[in-house]
Amino acid sequence: MDLQLTGKTAVVTGSTAGIGKAIAQALVAEGATVVVNGRDAERTQAAAESIKGAGRAIAVHGDVGSTDGAADFLERLKSVGEIDILVNNAGIFQPQPFFEIPDEEWLRFFEVNVMSGIRLSRALATGMQDRGWGRILFISSESSISIPAEMVHYGMTKTAQLSVMRGLAKTLKGTGVNVNAVLP
């Protein structure tokens, strides 16, 4: 399939393994330059090196799940150049009974799963808008619709992602920047 991504640069957060790595691999296979992201520099570099395709993979580590971490990541990202595609994939989950989830966990889940996408979208969408082309994708979950009883805090964050995605899509309407979500 030719998605016409040759010459495009994508960022995939949380892409050292799992869904994120598979997305990065698919984008590289389509000819894009892909920024592989993870918290650990060595693991991020190893993941980038393992991805082969028509494009190329660049390791840029950083913990996008905190204000300071996202700022540091965005600073390192400047060396890559203009970003055309942002895949907000970074996320955490953990089964835990509702009555045993402390406030700190609710806030940690929200920071990583929701605020990371907000911070990066806010930083990168304006450049996409100025260039008249861009793609922002939130990797949400079916848990956003059917909240799991054992992971209410996770489901809440995935529902919040859908709200952010929809609001941002409306904000960027007519600019050439498309904003969507995938619910695996």
GUVO-543684 format. One record per residue (C-alpha): residue in one letter; x, y, z; residue number from 1. Coordinates in nm, 2 decimals, always signed. Example, Ala and Ser with C-alpha at 12.3 -4.5 7.8 and 13.67 -1.06 7.14 Angstrom:
residues 2
 residuo     xx     yy     zz num
       A  +1.23  -0.45  +0.78   1
       S  +1.37  -0.11  +0.71   2
This chain:
residues 184
 residuo     xx     yy     zz num
       M  +0.00  +0.00  +0.00   1
       D  +0.13  +0.35  -0.08   2
       L  +0.02  +0.59  +0.19   3
       Q  +0.23  +0.87  +0.02   4
       L  +0.44  +0.91  +0.33   5
       T  +0.78  +0.94  +0.16   6
       G  +0.94  +1.27  +0.28   7
       K  +0.71  +1.29  +0.58   8
       T  +0.84  +1.28  +0.94   9
       A  +0.64  +1.11  +1.21  10
       V  +0.67  +1.09  +1.59  11
       V  +0.53  +0.78  +1.76  12
       T  +0.54  +0.81  +2.14  13
       G  +0.58  +0.49  +2.34  14
       S  +0.72  +0.31  +2.04  15
       T  +0.99  +0.08  +2.19  16
       A  +0.75  -0.22  +2.19  17
       G  +0.40  -0.33  +2.13  18
       I  +0.14  -0.13  +1.93  19
       G  +0.37  +0.18  +1.92  20
       K  +0.66  -0.02  +1.77  21
       A  +0.43  -0.18  +1.52  22
       I  +0.30  +0.16  +1.41  23
       A  +0.66  +0.29  +1.38  24
       Q  +0.76  -0.01  +1.17  25
       A  +0.46  +0.04  +0.94  26
       L  +0.53  +0.41  +0.89  27
       V  +0.90  +0.34  +0.81  28
       A  +0.79  +0.07  +0.56  29
       E  +0.57  +0.34  +0.39  30
       G  +0.88  +0.56  +0.35  31
       A  +0.84  +0.80  +0.64  32
       T  +1.12  +0.91  +0.88  33
       V  +1.00  +0.80  +1.22  34
       V  +1.10  +0.92  +1.56  35
       V  +1.10  +0.62  +1.79  36
       N  +1.03  +0.73  +2.15  37
       G  +1.07  +0.57  +2.49  38
       R  +1.18  +0.67  +2.84  39
       D  +1.51  +0.48  +2.83  40
       A  +1.77  +0.60  +2.59  41
       E  +1.93  +0.26  +2.53  42
       R  +1.60  +0.08  +2.48  43
       T  +1.48  +0.36  +2.25  44
       Q  +1.80  +0.33  +2.04  45
       A  +1.77  -0.05  +2.02  46
       A  +1.41  -0.02  +1.90  47
       A  +1.50  +0.23  +1.64  48
       E  +1.78  +0.02  +1.51  49
       S  +1.56  -0.29  +1.48  50
       I  +1.31  -0.11  +1.25  51
       K  +1.38  -0.16  +0.89  52
       G  +1.20  -0.02  +0.58  53
       A  +1.19  +0.23  +0.30  54
       G  +1.22  +0.52  +0.55  55
       R  +1.44  +0.55  +0.85  56
       A  +1.40  +0.54  +1.23  57
       I  +1.55  +0.79  +1.47  58
       A  +1.57  +0.74  +1.84  59
       V  +1.47  +1.03  +2.06  60
       H  +1.42  +0.93  +2.42  61
       G  +1.22  +1.11  +2.67  62
       D  +0.94  +1.06  +2.93  63
       V  +0.65  +1.24  +2.77  64
       G  +0.43  +1.16  +3.07  65
       S  +0.53  +1.46  +3.27  66
       T  +0.55  +1.84  +3.21  67
       D  +0.93  +1.85  +3.24  68
       G  +0.98  +1.52  +3.05  69
       A  +0.76  +1.64  +2.76  70
       A  +0.95  +1.97  +2.75  71
       D  +1.28  +1.79  +2.74  72
       F  +1.16  +1.55  +2.47  73
       L  +1.04  +1.84  +2.26  74
       E  +1.37  +2.02  +2.30  75
       R  +1.56  +1.71  +2.17  76
       L  +1.30  +1.67  +1.89  77
       K  +1.40  +2.01  +1.75  78
       S  +1.71  +1.84  +1.60  79
       V  +1.49  +1.63  +1.38  80
       G  +1.31  +1.92  +1.20  81
       E  +0.95  +1.96  +1.11  82
       I  +0.70  +1.70  +1.22  83
       D  +0.42  +1.60  +0.99  84
       I  +0.26  +1.32  +1.18  85
       L  +0.21  +1.27  +1.56  86
       V  +0.10  +0.94  +1.70  87
       N  +0.01  +0.98  +2.06  88
       N  +0.06  +0.62  +2.18  89
       A  +0.24  +0.66  +2.51  90
       G  +0.03  +0.51  +2.78  91
       I  +0.01  +0.30  +3.10  92
       F  -0.24  +0.06  +3.24  93
       Q  -0.28  -0.16  +3.55  94
       P  -0.57  -0.36  +3.67  95
       Q  -0.67  -0.23  +4.02  96
       P  -1.00  -0.24  +4.21  97
       F  -1.17  +0.10  +4.20  98
       F  -1.18  +0.14  +4.58  99
       E  -0.80  +0.08  +4.60 100
       I  -0.69  +0.34  +4.35 101
       P  -0.54  +0.64  +4.53 102
       D  -0.56  +0.99  +4.40 103
       E  -0.20  +0.98  +4.30 104
       E  -0.27  +0.69  +4.06 105
       W  -0.56  +0.87  +3.90 106
       L  -0.34  +1.17  +3.84 107
       R  -0.05  +0.97  +3.72 108
       F  -0.27  +0.79  +3.46 109
       F  -0.41  +1.12  +3.35 110
       E  -0.07  +1.27  +3.31 111
       V  +0.07  +0.99  +3.10 112
       N  -0.23  +0.88  +2.90 113
       V  -0.40  +1.22  +2.84 114
       M  -0.16  +1.51  +2.91 115
       S  +0.12  +1.37  +2.70 116
       G  -0.10  +1.38  +2.39 117
       I  -0.22  +1.73  +2.48 118
       R  +0.13  +1.87  +2.54 119
       L  +0.27  +1.72  +2.22 120
       S  -0.03  +1.81  +2.01 121
       R  -0.02  +2.17  +2.13 122
       A  +0.35  +2.19  +2.05 123
       L  +0.34  +2.03  +1.71 124
       A  +0.00  +2.11  +1.56 125
       T  +0.07  +2.47  +1.49 126
       G  +0.36  +2.39  +1.26 127
       M  +0.14  +2.14  +1.08 128
       Q  -0.13  +2.40  +1.05 129
       D  +0.12  +2.66  +0.92 130
       R  +0.23  +2.41  +0.65 131
       G  -0.13  +2.31  +0.56 132
       W  -0.08  +1.94  +0.62 133
       G  -0.05  +1.71  +0.92 134
       R  -0.19  +1.41  +1.10 135
       I  -0.25  +1.37  +1.47 136
       L  -0.36  +1.03  +1.59 137
       F  -0.45  +0.93  +1.95 138
       I  -0.42  +0.56  +2.03 139
       S  -0.72  +0.52  +2.26 140
       S  -0.89  +0.19  +2.34 141
       E  -1.23  +0.02  +2.34 142
       S  -1.20  +0.08  +2.72 143
       S  -1.30  +0.44  +2.64 144
       I  -1.64  +0.32  +2.55 145
       S  -1.68  +0.01  +2.76 146
       I  -1.50  +0.10  +3.09 147
       P  -1.34  -0.21  +3.25 148
       A  -1.45  -0.26  +3.61 149
       E  -1.09  -0.35  +3.70 150
       M  -0.94  -0.05  +3.53 151
       V  -1.18  +0.25  +3.57 152
       H  -0.89  +0.49  +3.59 153
       Y  -0.75  +0.36  +3.26 154
       G  -1.09  +0.38  +3.09 155
       M  -1.14  +0.73  +3.22 156
       T  -0.82  +0.84  +3.05 157
       K  -0.91  +0.68  +2.72 158
       T  -1.25  +0.85  +2.72 159
       A  -1.07  +1.18  +2.79 160
       Q  -0.85  +1.11  +2.49 161
       L  -1.15  +1.09  +2.27 162
       S  -1.28  +1.43  +2.40 163
       V  -0.94  +1.59  +2.33 164
       M  -0.92  +1.43  +1.99 165
       R  -1.27  +1.55  +1.89 166
       G  -1.22  +1.90  +2.02 167
       L  -0.88  +1.93  +1.85 168
       A  -1.03  +1.80  +1.52 169
       K  -1.29  +2.08  +1.54 170
       T  -1.03  +2.33  +1.62 171
       L  -0.82  +2.24  +1.32 172
       K  -1.10  +2.19  +1.08 173
       G  -1.02  +2.32  +0.73 174
       T  -0.64  +2.36  +0.80 175
       G  -0.52  +2.04  +0.63 176
       V  -0.45  +1.88  +0.97 177
       N  -0.66  +1.57  +1.04 178
       V  -0.70  +1.45  +1.40 179
       N  -0.83  +1.10  +1.47 180
       A  -0.83  +0.82  +1.72 181
       V  -0.79  +0.45  +1.69 182
       L  -0.96  +0.22  +1.95 183
       P  -0.77  -0.11  +1.96 184
